[in-house]
Amino acid sequence: MNKYMKRANELAKYSMDNNKGGCFGSVIVKDGVIVGEGYNTVTSDNDPTRHGEINAIKNTCKNMSTFDLSGCELYTSAYPCPMCLGAIMWANIKTVYYGATAQDTGNIGFRDDFMYEWLNNKNEDSLRLIEMDRKECVEVQRMWLDKDDKIEY
């Protein structure tokens, strides 16, 4: 498994195991070094915007003392929702590697389909989305589905 995707997936599992939020994690890499991390804290923070990608962007911006993450790449355990895609693009991140697909995430009860249908035009000059290590990332999502004490949202 890719070492950056492995770390994103570990963060997803941490969030799930510790009831921080959904089973989603992200890392941001610049020049081969992880410069920021984040995991989903929607339910623990009572904030619907606290997705793994958003938290990773905030952490990276703080660590790098900048709002412009040009030259960075994002690795995330699942295909980003439309909100996160917008934040990624605003942060000037041009490449995203994702594990589980949007359909995989929908299969465990997360409801982004209506947003994707509305946003059906994608421009690879603005953002490239590249599936990576799906099997390992979906494995954590399957654990989420079977988790008895999860807080659904």
Buried (B, 14 or more C-beta within 10 A) or exposed (E): EBEBBBBBBBBBBBBBBEEBBBBBBBBBBBEEEBBBBBBBBBBBEEEEEBBBBBBBBBBBBEEBEEEEBEEBBBBBBBBBBBBBBBBBBEBEBBBBBBBBBBEBBBBBEBEBEEEBEEEEEEEEEEBEBEEBBBEBBBBBBBBBEEBEEBEEE
